[in-house]
Each structure stands twice: as C-alpha cells, then as structure tokens.
Amino acid sequence: MGLLAFFLVTLFIYYWFPVRVGLKTFLLILIMVSGWLSIFEIVSILEARPWVAAPLLLIIGLIVWKWRRDRNRQEKSV
C-alpha cells in the first residue's frame, strides 16, 4: 500500500505544483516506475482478497458512468 500511496502523492505533486523542469522529469520517472509496480500491488491485493474487487469495480463504474453522463449533457446543451 505504501507504493500505491507514493505513486498517488508524486502524481499529485507533478500535476498541481509548479516545479522546475529537472525536478519534473525526475518526478515523471518516479511516477512511471511506481505506477508500474503499483499495478502488481493492486493485482496481488485483489488475488489475496477477491471480495474487495466487487465494491472497487462498482465505484469505478459509477465514476465512469457519471463522467460520461455529464459529458453527454454538455454536448447536447451546446
């Protein structure tokens, strides 16, 4: 879980804080490496506890559904 948290924190810093180009490149490398390793961590968590996948997929599906619904409403209003 620490690797996943590290990935999310570095992603947040990369997008929301103004940092210099050298540091931004370093953060991008850290994001790519920790993001790749976080995929394996998420898969291992889901293999150890398969009952966790259903609520997680439900939340992701709800977010995607609301995002697409809002996008369609904006397109229809224009």
N, C-alpha and C positions, 0 to 999 in steps of 0.2 A: 504494500500500500504506500510505502514511502516513495517508491519510484514513480508511482502514478501521481502522487501529490507534487513531487518535484517537477514532473512534466507540466502539470497544470499551472504551477507558480511561474515557471520560466515562460510558458506560453502567455500568461497574463502580463508579465513584465515586458515581453517582446512587443506585444500589440498596444499596450496602454501607456507606457512610459517612454519619454523621449531619451534615447540613449545614442551614444556615438556609433559610428559605422563599425569600428573594430569590435566593440562590445556586442553590437547587434549581430555580427557574423558569428561570434563565439556563442551567443545565446541560440542562434539558429542551429548550430551544430549540436548543442546540448539538447535542444528540442527534438531534433531528428533522432538522435541516439536514444534518449529516454523515452520518446514516443514509441519507437520500435520495440524496446524492451517492455514497455507498458502493455503492449498488445499481448505478449506472452504472459504477463502477470494477470491480466484480465481473463485470459483463457484458462489459466491454472485455477483461478478463483472459481470460475464457472464449472470447471471439472470437479472441484472439491465439493462444491455446494450447488448442485443443479437447480434447486428450488429458488435460488437467487435470480436466475435468468428470467423467469416469468415477470416479476414486477419491474425489473430493469428494462426488458423489452417493451412492456406496457408503457412505461414512462417515455422511452424514446419514441415509440409510435405516437403517443399523444402530442409530443413536442412537434414531430414532423407533420402530423395532421393539422395542428393549429397554424403552423408556419405556412403550409400550402393553402389553407383556407383564407388566411389573411392576404396572401399574395394574389389569390384569385379574386378576392373582393376589391383589391386595389386596381387590378387590371380591368375589372368590369366598371369601376367608377370613373376611369379615365376615358 
